[in-house]
Amino acid sequence: MEPLENLRILKVGDRKPIKIDFPHNELIGKCVKKEFLIKFNQKTINEHMFVKVNLVTDDGLIIGILDNDSYFDKELVVGIPITMKISEIEEIMEINHDRKKEC
């Protein structure tokens, strides 16, 4: 996982989806936060994790990889492919490429 000092917050939606007011292809290479609904001990838990954006489709889908391991769901681990809607973005982080190229 990327050290916090290498990341810069671009937009925060206060745990609600945010409006993207720039070309969607500019999300490529950035980290976006997504809410995952996870079943744990017969409860549904909201866990918010980062996805590194590799591709944005014309129909508004983000294809990327998970950048953190889930605390509650052992199948959600760093590096697994994630497909999500642009409307699910809660936060956008930019990577400081002078330090490291991964999220």
C-alpha positions in Angstrom: 0.0 0.0 0.0 1.2 3.5 -0.8 2.6 5.5 2.1 0.2 8.4 3.0 2.9 11.0 2.4 2.9 10.0 -1.3 -0.8 10.8 -1.8 -2.6 14.0 -2.2 -6.4 14.3 -1.8 -8.0 15.8 -4.9 -11.7 15.5 -4.1 -13.7 14.2 -1.2 -17.4 13.4 -1.3 -17.9 13.0 2.5 -18.6 9.3 2.1 -21.1 10.1 -0.7 -20.3 9.8 -4.4 -18.7 12.9 -5.8 -19.3 14.8 -9.0 -16.4 14.3 -11.5 -16.1 17.7 -13.3 -13.1 16.8 -15.6 -12.6 14.3 -18.4 -13.0 10.7 -17.0 -9.8 9.5 -18.6 -7.9 11.8 -16.2 -8.8 9.2 -13.5 -6.3 6.7 -15.0 -3.4 6.2 -12.7 -5.2 7.8 -9.7 -6.6 6.0 -6.6 -10.3 6.3 -6.0 -12.1 5.3 -2.8 -15.1 2.9 -3.1 -17.5 1.6 -0.5 -17.7 -2.2 -0.3 -20.7 -3.8 1.5 -19.3 -6.9 3.3 -21.2 -9.6 5.1 -19.4 -10.3 8.5 -20.8 -12.2 11.5 -24.3 -12.0 10.1 -24.1 -8.2 9.6 -23.4 -6.0 6.7 -20.4 -3.8 7.2 -19.4 -0.8 5.1 -15.7 -0.8 4.3 -14.1 1.9 2.3 -11.1 0.9 0.2 -8.9 2.3 -2.6 -8.9 1.1 -6.2 -6.0 2.1 -8.6 -7.6 3.1 -11.9 -6.2 1.4 -14.9 -9.0 2.1 -17.5 -12.2 4.1 -17.8 -14.7 2.9 -20.3 -17.0 5.1 -22.5 -20.0 3.8 -20.6 -18.7 5.1 -17.2 -17.0 2.0 -15.7 -13.7 2.0 -13.9 -11.5 -1.0 -14.2 -8.6 -1.2 -11.7 -7.1 -3.1 -8.9 -7.7 -3.1 -5.2 -5.0 -1.2 -3.3 -5.7 -2.4 0.3 -6.7 -5.7 2.0 -10.1 -5.8 3.5 -10.2 -6.2 7.3 -13.4 -8.1 7.2 -13.4 -10.1 3.9 -10.3 -12.2 3.3 -11.1 -12.5 -0.4 -10.7 -8.8 -1.0 -6.9 -8.4 -1.2 -4.4 -6.1 -2.8 -4.2 -6.6 -6.5 -7.5 -8.2 -7.3 -9.4 -6.8 -10.3 -12.2 -4.4 -9.5 -14.9 -3.0 -11.8 -16.9 -0.1 -10.5 -19.1 2.8 -11.7 -17.7 6.3 -11.8 -20.7 7.2 -9.7 -19.4 5.1 -6.8 -16.3 7.2 -6.3 -16.1 8.7 -2.8 -12.7 10.2 -2.9 -9.9 10.7 -5.4 -6.2 10.6 -4.5 -3.3 11.5 -6.7 0.0 9.6 -6.5 3.2 11.5 -6.0 5.1 10.0 -8.9 8.5 11.4 -7.7 8.4 8.9 -4.8 6.6 5.8 -6.1 4.5 4.8 -9.1 2.1 2.5 -7.3 -1.0 3.5 -5.3 
